[in-house]
Amino acid sequence: MTASGTTWGLLGQPEAQAGKRKPPPPVEKKVEEDKGLSAYDQKILASVRRKEALRLSIEGQKAKGKSLASNP
């Protein structure tokens, strides 16, 4: 009776069978590393690249946005 009660308890509740979601696959970053650069220079170069990417994304958003001067 105990085994049937345990089985019914696990199989009778669909939400108990849902389980956990699988974690997303690891993201592989494609970074071109220059072996001739020091750690400090790599840090500065990464900062410059991030700032450039941010600047480009802001320019793209500004281009998509509406101009306030053109609205009457």
Biopython code that builds the backbone (N, CA, C, O; Angstrom):
import numpy as np
from Bio.PDB.StructureBuilder import StructureBuilder

atoms = [
    (1, "MET", "N", (0.826, -1.202, 0.000)),
    (1, "MET", "CA", (0.000, 0.000, 0.000)),
    (1, "MET", "C", (0.866, 1.262, 0.000)),
    (1, "MET", "O", (0.485, 2.278, -0.581)),
    (2, "THR", "N", (1.999, 1.198, 0.634)),
    (2, "THR", "CA", (2.881, 2.349, 0.707)),
    (2, "THR", "C", (3.463, 2.668, -0.663)),
    (2, "THR", "O", (3.543, 3.836, -1.044)),
    (3, "ALA", "N", (3.863, 1.664, -1.394)),
    (3, "ALA", "CA", (4.447, 1.886, -2.720)),
    (3, "ALA", "C", (3.409, 2.469, -3.671)),
    (3, "ALA", "O", (3.736, 3.346, -4.470)),
    (4, "SER", "N", (2.171, 2.001, -3.599)),
    (4, "SER", "CA", (1.145, 2.535, -4.494)),
    (4, "SER", "C", (0.785, 3.970, -4.104)),
    (4, "SER", "O", (0.489, 4.793, -4.971)),
    (5, "GLY", "N", (0.809, 4.267, -2.825)),
    (5, "GLY", "CA", (0.524, 5.629, -2.375)),
    (5, "GLY", "C", (1.607, 6.601, -2.801)),
    (5, "GLY", "O", (1.308, 7.732, -3.184)),
    (6, "THR", "N", (2.852, 6.180, -2.741)),
    (6, "THR", "CA", (3.973, 7.018, -3.169)),
    (6, "THR", "C", (3.938, 7.222, -4.675)),
    (6, "THR", "O", (4.165, 8.329, -5.162)),
    (7, "THR", "N", (3.654, 6.158, -5.407)),
    (7, "THR", "CA", (3.575, 6.247, -6.871)),
    (7, "THR", "C", (2.446, 7.175, -7.273)),
    (7, "THR", "O", (2.619, 8.007, -8.163)),
    (8, "TRP", "N", (1.315, 7.049, -6.646)),
    (8, "TRP", "CA", (0.185, 7.914, -6.989)),
    (8, "TRP", "C", (0.501, 9.369, -6.633)),
    (8, "TRP", "O", (0.094, 10.285, -7.349)),
    (9, "GLY", "N", (1.209, 9.580, -5.553)),
    (9, "GLY", "CA", (1.572, 10.930, -5.148)),
    (9, "GLY", "C", (2.497, 11.592, -6.154)),
    (9, "GLY", "O", (2.395, 12.799, -6.375)),
    (10, "LEU", "N", (3.395, 10.840, -6.767)),
    (10, "LEU", "CA", (4.320, 11.409, -7.739)),
    (10, "LEU", "C", (3.697, 11.511, -9.133)),
    (10, "LEU", "O", (3.913, 12.497, -9.837)),
    (11, "LEU", "N", (2.938, 10.510, -9.528)),
    (11, "LEU", "CA", (2.382, 10.493, -10.879)),
    (11, "LEU", "C", (1.055, 11.226, -10.982)),
    (11, "LEU", "O", (0.650, 11.613, -12.078)),
    (12, "GLY", "N", (0.382, 11.419, -9.878)),
    (12, "GLY", "CA", (-0.927, 12.047, -9.899)),
    (12, "GLY", "C", (-0.882, 13.561, -10.003)),
    (12, "GLY", "O", (-1.915, 14.183, -10.254)),
    (13, "GLN", "N", (0.286, 14.179, -9.818)),
    (13, "GLN", "CA", (0.402, 15.632, -9.835)),
    (13, "GLN", "C", (1.298, 16.056, -10.990)),
    (13, "GLN", "O", (2.518, 15.921, -10.893)),
    (14, "PRO", "N", (0.730, 16.565, -12.077)),
    (14, "PRO", "CA", (1.549, 16.930, -13.236)),
    (14, "PRO", "C", (2.546, 18.048, -12.928)),
    (14, "PRO", "O", (3.638, 18.059, -13.497)),
    (15, "GLU", "N", (2.202, 18.988, -12.045)),
    (15, "GLU", "CA", (3.131, 20.071, -11.754)),
    (15, "GLU", "C", (4.368, 19.565, -11.014)),
    (15, "GLU", "O", (5.418, 20.207, -11.053)),
    (16, "ALA", "N", (4.254, 18.425, -10.344)),
    (16, "ALA", "CA", (5.413, 17.845, -9.671)),
    (16, "ALA", "C", (6.376, 17.221, -10.678)),
    (16, "ALA", "O", (7.553, 17.030, -10.372)),
    (17, "GLN", "N", (5.889, 16.906, -11.867)),
    (17, "GLN", "CA", (6.713, 16.270, -12.885)),
    (17, "GLN", "C", (7.403, 17.281, -13.792)),
    (17, "GLN", "O", (8.224, 16.904, -14.628)),
    (18, "ALA", "N", (7.080, 18.550, -13.634)),
    (18, "ALA", "CA", (7.577, 19.561, -14.565)),
    (18, "ALA", "C", (9.099, 19.631, -14.582)),
    (18, "ALA", "O", (9.690, 19.748, -15.655)),
    (19, "GLY", "N", (9.727, 19.564, -13.463)),
    (19, "GLY", "CA", (11.189, 19.613, -13.415)),
    (19, "GLY", "C", (11.724, 21.008, -13.647)),
    (19, "GLY", "O", (10.966, 21.959, -13.838)),
    (20, "LYS", "N", (13.019, 21.115, -13.629)),
    (20, "LYS", "CA", (13.650, 22.415, -13.798)),
    (20, "LYS", "C", (13.995, 22.650, -15.255)),
    (20, "LYS", "O", (14.195, 21.707, -16.021)),
    (21, "ARG", "N", (14.064, 23.916, -15.628)),
    (21, "ARG", "CA", (14.480, 24.265, -16.980)),
    (21, "ARG", "C", (15.975, 24.050, -17.113)),
    (21, "ARG", "O", (16.727, 24.197, -16.149)),
    (22, "LYS", "N", (16.393, 23.705, -18.310)),
    (22, "LYS", "CA", (17.815, 23.531, -18.555)),
    (22, "LYS", "C", (18.472, 24.898, -18.630)),
    (22, "LYS", "O", (17.858, 25.846, -19.120)),
    (23, "PRO", "N", (19.695, 25.022, -18.159)),
    (23, "PRO", "CA", (20.385, 26.310, -18.262)),
    (23, "PRO", "C", (20.708, 26.607, -19.724)),
    (23, "PRO", "O", (20.863, 25.681, -20.521)),
    (24, "PRO", "N", (20.811, 27.880, -20.084)),
    (24, "PRO", "CA", (21.130, 28.227, -21.468)),
    (24, "PRO", "C", (22.533, 27.753, -21.814)),
    (24, "PRO", "O", (23.384, 27.621, -20.935)),
    (25, "PRO", "N", (22.770, 27.499, -23.081)),
    (25, "PRO", "CA", (24.115, 27.060, -23.463)),
    (25, "PRO", "C", (25.125, 28.169, -23.215)),
    (25, "PRO", "O", (24.777, 29.347, -23.305)),
    (26, "PRO", "N", (26.348, 27.824, -22.908)),
    (26, "PRO", "CA", (27.350, 28.855, -22.639)),
    (26, "PRO", "C", (27.620, 29.690, -23.889)),
    (26, "PRO", "O", (27.684, 29.173, -25.005)),
    (27, "VAL", "N", (27.773, 30.976, -23.670)),
    (27, "VAL", "CA", (28.022, 31.900, -24.769)),
    (27, "VAL", "C", (29.519, 31.966, -25.008)),
    (27, "VAL", "O", (30.302, 32.217, -24.091)),
    (28, "GLU", "N", (29.899, 31.738, -26.244)),
    (28, "GLU", "CA", (31.311, 31.793, -26.577)),
    (28, "GLU", "C", (31.634, 33.177, -27.117)),
    (28, "GLU", "O", (31.076, 33.611, -28.125)),
    (29, "LYS", "N", (32.531, 33.854, -26.441)),
    (29, "LYS", "CA", (32.924, 35.184, -26.877)),
    (29, "LYS", "C", (34.071, 35.046, -27.866)),
    (29, "LYS", "O", (35.045, 34.332, -27.627)),
    (30, "LYS", "N", (33.927, 35.741, -28.970)),
    (30, "LYS", "CA", (34.982, 35.728, -29.973)),
    (30, "LYS", "C", (35.809, 36.997, -29.807)),
    (30, "LYS", "O", (35.514, 38.035, -30.400)),
    (31, "VAL", "N", (36.826, 36.893, -29.004)),
    (31, "VAL", "CA", (37.680, 38.035, -28.723)),
    (31, "VAL", "C", (39.036, 37.778, -29.359)),
    (31, "VAL", "O", (39.653, 36.732, -29.159)),
    (32, "GLU", "N", (39.475, 38.742, -30.115)),
    (32, "GLU", "CA", (40.787, 38.635, -30.715)),
    (32, "GLU", "C", (41.813, 39.146, -29.706)),
    (32, "GLU", "O", (41.921, 40.346, -29.457)),
    (33, "GLU", "N", (42.549, 38.221, -29.143)),
    (33, "GLU", "CA", (43.538, 38.607, -28.145)),
    (33, "GLU", "C", (44.889, 38.772, -28.820)),
    (33, "GLU", "O", (45.320, 37.930, -29.608)),
    (34, "ASP", "N", (45.525, 39.842, -28.502)),
    (34, "ASP", "CA", (46.869, 40.063, -28.997)),
    (34, "ASP", "C", (47.830, 39.673, -27.883)),
    (34, "ASP", "O", (47.841, 40.285, -26.815)),
    (35, "LYS", "N", (48.619, 38.669, -28.138)),
    (35, "LYS", "CA", (49.531, 38.159, -27.107)),
    (35, "LYS", "C", (50.620, 39.165, -26.746)),
    (35, "LYS", "O", (51.258, 39.042, -25.701)),
    (36, "GLY", "N", (50.835, 40.163, -27.611)),
    (36, "GLY", "CA", (51.872, 41.142, -27.346)),
    (36, "GLY", "C", (51.446, 42.238, -26.394)),
    (36, "GLY", "O", (52.282, 43.034, -25.966)),
    (37, "LEU", "N", (50.160, 42.303, -26.047)),
    (37, "LEU", "CA", (49.672, 43.365, -25.170)),
    (37, "LEU", "C", (49.735, 42.930, -23.713)),
    (37, "LEU", "O", (49.531, 41.760, -23.388)),
    (38, "SER", "N", (50.015, 43.875, -22.859)),
    (38, "SER", "CA", (49.993, 43.586, -21.425)),
    (38, "SER", "C", (48.536, 43.540, -20.957)),
    (38, "SER", "O", (47.630, 43.927, -21.695)),
    (39, "ALA", "N", (48.320, 43.073, -19.748)),
    (39, "ALA", "CA", (46.972, 42.991, -19.186)),
    (39, "ALA", "C", (46.348, 44.380, -19.089)),
    (39, "ALA", "O", (45.153, 44.550, -19.328)),
    (40, "TYR", "N", (47.159, 45.363, -18.741)),
    (40, "TYR", "CA", (46.654, 46.733, -18.632)),
    (40, "TYR", "C", (46.218, 47.251, -20.000)),
    (40, "TYR", "O", (45.156, 47.861, -20.126)),
    (41, "ASP", "N", (47.043, 47.007, -21.030)),
    (41, "ASP", "CA", (46.698, 47.464, -22.379)),
    (41, "ASP", "C", (45.446, 46.757, -22.898)),
    (41, "ASP", "O", (44.626, 47.369, -23.582)),
    (42, "GLN", "N", (45.296, 45.465, -22.572)),
    (42, "GLN", "CA", (44.089, 44.740, -22.972)),
    (42, "GLN", "C", (42.860, 45.324, -22.288)),
    (42, "GLN", "O", (41.794, 45.413, -22.895)),
    (43, "LYS", "N", (43.002, 45.719, -21.041)),
    (43, "LYS", "CA", (41.895, 46.330, -20.291)),
    (43, "LYS", "C", (41.498, 47.656, -20.932)),
    (43, "LYS", "O", (40.309, 47.932, -21.093)),
    (44, "ILE", "N", (42.479, 48.478, -21.297)),
    (44, "ILE", "CA", (42.203, 49.762, -21.937)),
    (44, "ILE", "C", (41.553, 49.548, -23.295)),
    (44, "ILE", "O", (40.605, 50.251, -23.642)),
    (45, "LEU", "N", (42.053, 48.579, -24.074)),
    (45, "LEU", "CA", (41.494, 48.291, -25.386)),
    (45, "LEU", "C", (40.049, 47.807, -25.271)),
    (45, "LEU", "O", (39.208, 48.191, -26.084)),
    (46, "ALA", "N", (39.752, 46.978, -24.286)),
    (46, "ALA", "CA", (38.388, 46.504, -24.068)),
    (46, "ALA", "C", (37.470, 47.662, -23.708)),
    (46, "ALA", "O", (36.326, 47.711, -24.162)),
    (47, "SER", "N", (37.960, 48.595, -22.897)),
    (47, "SER", "CA", (37.167, 49.759, -22.519)),
    (47, "SER", "C", (36.855, 50.621, -23.741)),
    (47, "SER", "O", (35.733, 51.100, -23.905)),
    (48, "VAL", "N", (37.857, 50.812, -24.592)),
    (48, "VAL", "CA", (37.651, 51.604, -25.810)),
    (48, "VAL", "C", (36.630, 50.932, -26.716)),
    (48, "VAL", "O", (35.777, 51.604, -27.297)),
    (49, "ARG", "N", (36.710, 49.609, -26.842)),
    (49, "ARG", "CA", (35.755, 48.875, -27.688)),
    (49, "ARG", "C", (34.336, 48.983, -27.138)),
    (49, "ARG", "O", (33.386, 49.151, -27.903)),
    (50, "ARG", "N", (34.188, 48.887, -25.817)),
    (50, "ARG", "CA", (32.847, 49.018, -25.220)),
    (50, "ARG", "C", (32.274, 50.408, -25.456)),
    (50, "ARG", "O", (31.097, 50.553, -25.788)),
    (51, "LYS", "N", (33.107, 51.426, -25.283)),
    (51, "LYS", "CA", (32.637, 52.803, -25.496)),
    (51, "LYS", "C", (32.236, 53.025, -26.945)),
    (51, "LYS", "O", (31.242, 53.698, -27.218)),
    (52, "GLU", "N", (33.000, 52.465, -27.879)),
    (52, "GLU", "CA", (32.684, 52.603, -29.301)),
    (52, "GLU", "C", (31.368, 51.901, -29.625)),
    (52, "GLU", "O", (30.544, 52.435, -30.367)),
    (53, "ALA", "N", (31.169, 50.704, -29.069)),
    (53, "ALA", "CA", (29.926, 49.970, -29.298)),
    (53, "ALA", "C", (28.739, 50.741, -28.716)),
    (53, "ALA", "O", (27.674, 50.790, -29.331)),
    (54, "LEU", "N", (28.911, 51.332, -27.554)),
    (54, "LEU", "CA", (27.848, 52.125, -26.935)),
    (54, "LEU", "C", (27.531, 53.352, -27.784)),
    (54, "LEU", "O", (26.365, 53.689, -27.986)),
    (55, "ARG", "N", (28.573, 54.016, -28.278)),
    (55, "ARG", "CA", (28.374, 55.199, -29.108)),
    (55, "ARG", "C", (27.611, 54.839, -30.396)),
    (55, "ARG", "O", (26.717, 55.572, -30.818)),
    (56, "LEU", "N", (27.972, 53.712, -31.010)),
    (56, "LEU", "CA", (27.290, 53.288, -32.237)),
    (56, "LEU", "C", (25.831, 52.924, -31.965)),
    (56, "LEU", "O", (24.956, 53.233, -32.774)),
    (57, "SER", "N", (25.564, 52.275, -30.840)),
    (57, "SER", "CA", (24.186, 51.909, -30.534)),
    (57, "SER", "C", (23.338, 53.150, -30.249)),
    (57, "SER", "O", (22.163, 53.192, -30.616)),
    (58, "ILE", "N", (23.915, 54.147, -29.606)),
    (58, "ILE", "CA", (23.181, 55.384, -29.330)),
    (58, "ILE", "C", (22.893, 56.130, -30.628)),
    (58, "ILE", "O", (21.802, 56.671, -30.807)),
    (59, "GLU", "N", (23.871, 56.160, -31.532)),
    (59, "GLU", "CA", (23.642, 56.803, -32.825)),
    (59, "GLU", "C", (22.523, 56.108, -33.591)),
    (59, "GLU", "O", (21.704, 56.771, -34.228)),
    (60, "GLY", "N", (22.482, 54.789, -33.535)),
    (60, "GLY", "CA", (21.419, 54.041, -34.203)),
    (60, "GLY", "C", (20.059, 54.333, -33.611)),
    (60, "GLY", "O", (19.074, 54.448, -34.340)),
    (61, "GLN", "N", (19.992, 54.456, -32.291)),
    (61, "GLN", "CA", (18.734, 54.761, -31.635)),
    (61, "GLN", "C", (18.284, 56.177, -31.957)),
    (61, "GLN", "O", (17.090, 56.427, -32.127)),
    (62, "LYS", "N", (19.227, 57.102, -32.040)),
    (62, "LYS", "CA", (18.882, 58.475, -32.392)),
    (62, "LYS", "C", (18.354, 58.548, -33.816)),
    (62, "LYS", "O", (17.430, 59.311, -34.102)),
    (63, "ALA", "N", (18.935, 57.760, -34.705)),
    (63, "ALA", "CA", (18.486, 57.759, -36.093)),
    (63, "ALA", "C", (17.068, 57.205, -36.205)),
    (63, "ALA", "O", (16.299, 57.658, -37.052)),
    (64, "LYS", "N", (16.712, 56.242, -35.373)),
    (64, "LYS", "CA", (15.375, 55.650, -35.394)),
    (64, "LYS", "C", (14.352, 56.575, -34.753)),
    (64, "LYS", "O", (13.181, 56.568, -35.135)),
    (65, "GLY", "N", (14.782, 57.368, -33.783)),
    (65, "GLY", "CA", (13.870, 58.204, -33.013)),
    (65, "GLY", "C", (13.313, 59.371, -33.807)),
    (65, "GLY", "O", (13.833, 59.731, -34.863)),
    (66, "LYS", "N", (12.246, 59.956, -33.278)),
    (66, "LYS", "CA", (11.614, 61.118, -33.914)),
    (66, "LYS", "C", (12.289, 62.393, -33.440)),
    (66, "LYS", "O", (12.721, 62.495, -32.292)),
    (67, "SER", "N", (12.371, 63.335, -34.313)),
    (67, "SER", "CA", (12.934, 64.628, -33.969)),
    (67, "SER", "C", (11.869, 65.476, -33.289)),
    (67, "SER", "O", (10.731, 65.520, -33.758)),
    (68, "LEU", "N", (12.204, 66.139, -32.214)),
    (68, "LEU", "CA", (11.237, 66.983, -31.525)),
    (68, "LEU", "C", (10.982, 68.277, -32.300)),
    (68, "LEU", "O", (9.887, 68.835, -32.223)),
    (69, "ALA", "N", (11.974, 68.757, -33.039)),
    (69, "ALA", "CA", (11.838, 70.001, -33.784)),
    (69, "ALA", "C", (10.889, 69.840, -34.976)),
    (69, "ALA", "O", (10.257, 70.812, -35.390)),
    (70, "SER", "N", (10.781, 68.647, -35.524)),
    (70, "SER", "CA", (9.933, 68.443, -36.707)),
    (70, "SER", "C", (8.449, 68.340, -36.343)),
    (70, "SER", "O", (7.598, 68.523, -37.214)),
    (71, "ASN", "N", (8.119, 68.055, -35.089)),
    (71, "ASN", "CA", (6.722, 67.952, -34.686)),
    (71, "ASN", "C", (6.141, 69.343, -34.418)),
    (71, "ASN", "O", (6.720, 70.111, -33.649)),
    (72, "PRO", "N", (5.006, 69.677, -35.039)),
    (72, "PRO", "CA", (4.422, 70.999, -34.811)),
    (72, "PRO", "C", (3.728, 71.121, -33.484)),
    (72, "PRO", "O", (3.191, 72.182, -33.163)),
]
sb = StructureBuilder()
sb.init_structure("model")
sb.init_model(0)
sb.init_chain("A")
sb.init_seg("    ")
for serial, (resi, resn, name, xyz) in enumerate(atoms, 1):
    if name == "N":
        sb.init_residue(resn, " ", resi, " ")
    sb.init_atom(name, np.array(xyz, "f"), 0.0, 1.0, " ", f" {name:<3s}", serial, name[0])
structure = sb.get_structure()
